[in-house]
């Protein structure tokens, strides 16, 4: 919005020429999102408390978590509001990729909101059933995949980390592949959101990494130099991911141990879907496995636990997701969280190195 309103004035006032630079708008989108969350969080938390919208703690979890019962949840609405508003303020609103990413965030946010509403307001302990949630997510992701597939400049080739000459074309199968990436990322983030600050830290790190990826993918010179797919216009997505970084940083101020508010499904589902959507648009889908390695580990721990228990009657971990396993091993919650943050940072750095190591 500001770009379309103010940049045309640069011919009369040279100061407005700064809106031409993507780096400037990325930084200020992040700062804007941070300030929105930081300023609005206290009154929103008080309002959630007044409505009695508190977190229900699973009884089979670590006993120390029972003290968290009643902590305000659904704080993810703050993140959604901040990301979308900051994005719309600082990006080029004529860019179709931005609207695709915003659509993904709003749609998955709606699914998460309904799930949280059923659990916290209507008192339905489990909220949406697993089948209902997956179907709703798949329908939205299918729409995103189909829209992307229908764009004139779409590509069904996959960019494989470490390989510059190997780029398989999967044709029409790209649509279900995109659904898998978006829905998988959404649910992996959701599974990770079990400790104070645990999910929001790696989300912020992954968003930083994809800010770099989106910027490079949308810059022809950089893309050609690094031999990565050039996606014209995808650079504007860096403003979207920059907004996620800023909003996440603001939310972490209140979500860090001991948390004053939880994001809920209304936050975790759309944030994961947003990362998946950006990965699809920037043609770095497989890189998300490395960038979001912590989310992958958390999701796999649940899968292994379920498969092992159903097939052998034995558990692989003391409890899944794996962050609870470490808690039951005696690690304090902040130690689990910070160590997984460190892993997320290392994986993000390693992932970005693959842009050169090809």
C-alpha positions as CSV (number, residue, x, y, z in Angstrom):
1,X,0.0,0.0,0.0
2,X,2.7,2.5,1.0
3,X,4.8,1.4,-2.0
4,X,2.0,2.1,-4.4
5,X,1.1,5.4,-2.7
6,X,4.5,6.9,-2.0
7,X,7.0,5.5,-4.5
8,X,5.3,7.4,-7.4
9,X,6.1,10.6,-5.5
10,X,9.9,10.0,-5.8
11,X,10.1,12.2,-8.9
12,X,9.0,15.2,-6.8
13,X,10.5,14.1,-3.5
14,X,13.7,12.1,-3.7
15,X,13.3,10.7,-0.2
16,X,10.5,8.4,-1.4
17,X,13.0,6.7,-3.7
18,X,13.8,4.4,-0.7
19,X,10.5,2.6,-1.4
20,X,12.1,1.2,-4.5
21,X,14.5,-0.9,-2.5
22,X,13.2,-4.3,-1.4
23,X,15.7,-4.4,1.5
24,X,14.3,-1.2,3.0
25,X,10.7,-2.5,2.8
26,X,11.7,-5.9,4.3
27,X,13.3,-4.2,7.3
28,X,10.4,-1.9,7.9
29,X,7.8,-4.6,7.4
30,X,9.5,-6.6,10.2
31,X,9.7,-3.6,12.5
32,X,6.0,-2.8,11.8
33,X,4.9,-6.4,12.6
34,X,7.0,-6.4,15.7
35,X,5.5,-3.1,17.0
36,X,1.9,-4.2,16.2
37,X,2.3,-7.4,18.3
38,X,4.3,-5.7,21.1
39,X,1.7,-2.9,21.5
40,X,-1.4,-5.0,21.1
41,X,-0.4,-8.1,23.1
42,X,-1.0,-6.8,26.6
43,X,-4.7,-5.7,26.0
44,X,-5.3,-8.8,23.9
45,X,-4.0,-11.0,26.7
46,X,-6.2,-9.2,29.2
47,X,-9.2,-9.7,26.9
48,X,-8.5,-13.4,26.4
49,X,-8.3,-13.7,30.2
50,X,-11.6,-11.9,30.7
51,X,-13.3,-14.3,28.2
52,X,-11.8,-17.3,30.0
53,X,-10.0,-18.5,26.8
54,X,-7.3,-20.5,28.5
55,X,-5.2,-23.5,27.5
56,X,-6.3,-26.9,28.5
57,X,-3.3,-29.1,29.4
58,X,-3.2,-32.8,28.4
59,X,-3.4,-35.0,31.5
60,X,-0.9,-37.6,30.2
61,X,1.8,-34.9,29.7
62,X,4.6,-34.0,32.1
63,X,3.1,-33.1,35.5
64,X,4.9,-29.8,35.7
65,X,2.7,-28.5,32.8
66,X,-0.5,-28.7,34.8
67,X,0.5,-25.3,36.3
68,X,0.1,-23.8,32.9
69,X,-3.6,-24.6,32.7
70,X,-5.7,-21.5,32.0
71,X,-2.9,-19.5,30.4
72,X,-4.5,-17.4,27.7
73,X,-4.4,-19.0,24.2
74,X,-5.3,-18.1,20.7
75,X,-2.6,-15.4,20.8
76,X,-1.9,-16.4,17.2
77,X,-4.6,-14.0,16.0
78,X,-2.1,-11.3,17.0
79,X,0.6,-12.8,14.7
80,X,-1.8,-13.2,11.8
81,X,-3.0,-9.6,12.1
82,X,0.5,-8.2,12.4
83,X,1.9,-10.2,9.5
84,X,-1.0,-9.4,7.1
85,X,-1.2,-5.7,8.0
86,X,2.6,-5.2,7.8
87,X,2.7,-7.1,4.5
88,X,-0.1,-5.1,3.0
89,X,1.5,-1.9,4.1
90,X,4.9,-2.5,2.7
91,X,4.5,-4.8,-0.3
92,X,3.5,-4.2,-3.9
93,X,-0.2,-5.1,-3.8
94,X,-0.2,-5.9,-7.5
95,X,2.0,-8.9,-6.8
96,X,0.0,-12.2,-7.2
97,X,2.4,-14.2,-5.1
98,X,1.9,-12.0,-2.1
99,X,-1.9,-12.5,-2.3
100,X,-1.4,-16.3,-2.6
101,X,0.7,-16.3,0.6
102,X,-1.8,-14.1,2.4
103,X,-4.6,-16.4,1.3
104,X,-2.8,-19.4,2.7
105,X,-2.3,-17.7,6.0
106,X,-5.9,-16.5,6.4
107,X,-7.3,-19.8,5.3
108,X,-5.2,-22.0,7.6
109,X,-5.8,-19.4,10.3
110,X,-9.5,-19.9,9.9
111,X,-9.1,-23.7,10.3
112,X,-6.9,-23.1,13.4
113,X,-9.3,-20.6,14.8
114,X,-12.3,-22.9,14.5
115,X,-10.3,-25.7,16.2
116,X,-9.3,-23.5,19.1
117,X,-12.8,-22.1,19.4
118,X,-14.3,-25.5,19.8
119,X,-11.7,-26.5,22.4
120,X,-11.6,-23.3,24.5
121,X,-15.0,-21.7,24.0
122,X,-17.4,-24.6,23.3
123,X,-15.6,-26.9,25.7
124,X,-15.0,-29.7,23.1
125,X,-11.7,-31.1,24.4
126,X,-10.3,-32.3,21.1
127,X,-11.7,-29.5,18.9
128,X,-11.9,-30.6,15.3
129,X,-11.2,-34.3,14.7
130,X,-7.9,-35.2,13.0
131,X,-9.8,-36.1,9.8
132,X,-11.8,-32.9,9.8
133,X,-8.6,-30.8,10.2
134,X,-6.6,-32.7,7.6
135,X,-9.5,-32.5,5.0
136,X,-9.9,-28.7,5.6
137,X,-6.2,-28.1,5.3
138,X,-5.9,-30.3,2.2
139,X,-8.8,-28.5,0.4
140,X,-7.1,-25.1,1.0
141,X,-3.7,-26.4,0.0
142,X,-5.2,-28.0,-3.1
143,X,-6.6,-24.6,-4.1
144,X,-3.2,-23.0,-3.6
145,X,-1.4,-25.7,-5.6
146,X,-4.0,-25.5,-8.4
147,X,-3.7,-21.7,-8.5
148,X,0.1,-21.8,-8.7
149,X,-0.1,-24.5,-11.3
150,X,-2.4,-22.3,-13.4
151,X,0.0,-19.3,-13.4
152,X,1.6,-18.6,-16.8
153,X,5.1,-18.8,-15.5
154,X,4.7,-21.9,-13.3
155,X,7.3,-24.6,-13.2
156,X,6.8,-28.2,-12.1
157,X,10.5,-28.8,-11.8
158,X,11.9,-29.5,-8.4
159,X,15.1,-27.7,-7.2
160,X,17.2,-30.3,-5.3
161,X,19.7,-29.0,-2.7
162,X,23.3,-29.7,-3.6
163,X,22.5,-30.5,-7.3
164,X,22.5,-27.8,-10.0
165,X,21.9,-30.1,-13.0
166,X,19.3,-32.4,-11.4
167,X,15.9,-30.8,-11.5
168,X,13.2,-33.4,-12.1
169,X,9.9,-32.4,-13.7
170,X,7.0,-34.1,-11.9
171,X,4.3,-32.6,-14.1
172,X,0.7,-32.8,-12.8
173,X,2.0,-34.6,-9.7
174,X,3.3,-31.2,-8.6
175,X,-0.2,-30.2,-7.3
176,X,-0.4,-33.1,-4.8
177,X,3.3,-32.5,-4.0
178,X,2.5,-28.9,-3.1
179,X,-0.4,-30.0,-0.9
180,X,1.9,-32.4,0.9
181,X,4.5,-29.6,1.5
182,X,2.0,-27.1,2.8
183,X,-0.1,-29.4,4.9
184,X,2.9,-31.2,6.2
185,X,4.6,-27.9,7.2
186,X,1.4,-26.7,8.9
187,X,1.0,-29.8,11.0
188,X,4.7,-30.2,11.8
189,X,4.7,-26.6,13.3
190,X,1.5,-27.5,15.2
191,X,3.1,-30.6,16.8
192,X,6.2,-28.5,17.8
193,X,4.1,-26.0,19.7
194,X,4.2,-27.7,23.0
195,X,6.6,-25.7,25.2
196,X,6.9,-22.0,26.0
197,X,8.6,-20.3,23.0
198,X,9.5,-23.7,21.4
199,X,7.7,-23.3,18.0
200,X,8.0,-19.5,17.6
201,X,11.8,-19.5,17.7
202,X,12.3,-22.0,14.8
203,X,9.5,-20.3,12.9
204,X,11.4,-17.0,13.2
205,X,14.7,-18.7,12.1
206,X,13.0,-20.5,9.1
207,X,11.3,-17.2,8.1
208,X,14.7,-15.5,8.1
209,X,16.1,-18.2,5.9
210,X,13.2,-18.0,3.4
211,X,13.5,-14.2,3.4
212,X,17.0,-14.7,1.9
213,X,15.7,-17.4,-0.5
214,X,12.8,-15.3,-1.7
215,X,15.0,-12.3,-2.2
216,X,17.5,-14.3,-4.3
217,X,14.8,-16.1,-6.3
218,X,13.3,-12.8,-7.3
219,X,16.6,-11.2,-8.2
220,X,17.7,-12.3,-11.7
221,X,21.4,-11.5,-11.2
222,X,21.6,-13.4,-7.9
223,X,19.5,-16.3,-9.1
224,X,21.6,-16.7,-12.3
225,X,24.8,-16.5,-10.3
226,X,23.7,-19.1,-7.8
227,X,22.0,-21.3,-10.4
228,X,18.7,-21.3,-8.6
229,X,15.3,-20.9,-10.4
230,X,14.5,-17.2,-11.1
231,X,10.8,-16.5,-10.2
232,X,9.9,-13.0,-11.4
233,X,8.1,-11.1,-8.7
234,X,8.8,-13.7,-5.9
235,X,11.2,-11.2,-4.2
236,X,8.1,-9.4,-2.8
237,X,7.5,-12.6,-0.7
238,X,10.6,-11.5,1.3
239,X,8.4,-8.7,2.8
240,X,5.9,-11.4,3.8
241,X,8.5,-13.6,5.5
242,X,10.1,-10.5,7.0
243,X,6.8,-9.6,8.6
244,X,6.7,-13.2,10.0
245,X,10.1,-12.6,11.6
246,X,9.0,-9.3,13.2
247,X,5.7,-10.6,14.4
248,X,7.4,-13.8,15.8
249,X,9.9,-11.7,17.6
250,X,7.2,-9.6,19.2
251,X,5.2,-12.6,20.2
252,X,8.3,-14.3,21.7
253,X,8.5,-11.4,24.2
254,X,5.2,-12.7,25.7
255,X,5.6,-16.4,24.8
256,X,9.0,-17.0,26.3
257,X,9.2,-19.0,29.5
258,X,7.0,-18.7,31.6
259,X,4.6,-17.8,28.8
260,X,1.9,-15.2,29.3
261,X,0.1,-16.4,26.2
262,X,0.1,-19.3,23.8
263,X,-0.4,-19.0,20.1
264,X,-2.8,-21.9,19.7
265,X,-3.7,-23.6,16.4
266,X,-4.8,-20.3,15.1
267,X,-1.1,-19.4,15.1
268,X,0.8,-22.6,14.5
269,X,-1.3,-23.9,11.5
270,X,-1.1,-20.7,9.4
271,X,2.6,-20.1,10.2
272,X,3.5,-23.5,9.0
273,X,1.3,-23.2,5.9
274,X,2.9,-19.8,5.2
275,X,6.4,-21.3,5.2
276,X,5.2,-24.2,3.0
277,X,3.6,-21.8,0.5
278,X,6.7,-19.6,0.3
279,X,8.8,-22.7,-0.3
280,X,6.5,-23.8,-3.1
281,X,6.4,-20.4,-4.8
282,X,10.2,-19.8,-4.5
283,X,10.8,-23.3,-5.9
284,X,12.8,-24.4,-2.9
285,X,10.3,-26.9,-1.6
286,X,12.8,-29.6,-0.6
287,X,15.0,-27.1,1.2
288,X,12.2,-26.7,3.7
289,X,13.1,-30.2,5.1
290,X,16.5,-28.7,6.1
291,X,15.3,-25.2,7.0
292,X,12.5,-26.6,9.2
293,X,14.5,-29.5,10.4
294,X,13.3,-29.1,14.0
295,X,9.7,-29.3,12.8
296,X,10.6,-32.4,10.8
297,X,12.2,-34.1,13.8
298,X,9.1,-33.3,16.0
299,X,6.7,-34.7,13.4
300,X,8.8,-37.9,12.8
301,X,9.0,-38.5,16.5
302,X,5.2,-38.7,16.6
303,X,5.1,-40.9,13.5
304,X,7.7,-43.3,14.9
305,X,6.0,-43.5,18.2
306,X,2.6,-44.3,16.8
307,X,3.9,-46.9,14.3
308,X,6.1,-48.6,16.9
309,X,3.3,-48.7,19.5
310,X,0.7,-50.1,17.1
311,X,3.0,-52.6,15.4
312,X,5.2,-53.8,18.4
313,X,3.3,-52.5,21.5
314,X,6.5,-50.6,22.5
315,X,7.3,-46.9,22.5
316,X,10.4,-45.4,21.0
317,X,10.3,-42.3,23.2
318,X,9.2,-41.8,26.7
319,X,6.6,-39.5,25.2
320,X,6.0,-37.8,21.9
321,X,6.6,-35.3,20.4
322,X,10.3,-35.6,21.2
323,X,10.5,-32.4,23.3
324,X,8.4,-34.1,26.0
325,X,10.8,-37.1,25.9
326,X,13.7,-34.8,26.8
327,X,11.5,-33.3,29.6
328,X,10.8,-36.7,31.1
329,X,14.6,-37.4,30.8
330,X,15.0,-34.6,33.3
331,X,15.8,-31.6,31.2
332,X,14.3,-28.3,32.3
333,X,11.9,-26.7,29.8
334,X,14.1,-23.7,29.0
335,X,17.0,-26.0,28.2
336,X,14.9,-28.1,25.8
337,X,13.7,-25.0,24.1
338,X,17.0,-23.2,23.7
339,X,18.8,-26.3,22.5
340,X,16.2,-26.8,19.8
341,X,16.5,-23.2,18.9
342,X,20.3,-23.7,18.4
343,X,19.6,-26.7,16.2
344,X,17.2,-24.6,14.2
345,X,19.8,-21.9,13.6
346,X,22.5,-24.4,12.6
347,X,20.1,-26.1,10.2
348,X,19.1,-22.7,8.7
349,X,22.7,-21.7,8.1
350,X,23.5,-25.1,6.6
351,X,20.5,-24.8,4.4
352,X,21.5,-21.4,3.1
353,X,25.0,-22.8,2.3
354,X,23.4,-25.2,-0.2
355,X,22.5,-22.2,-2.4
356,X,26.2,-22.0,-3.2
357,X,27.2,-25.6,-2.7
358,X,25.7,-27.0,-5.9
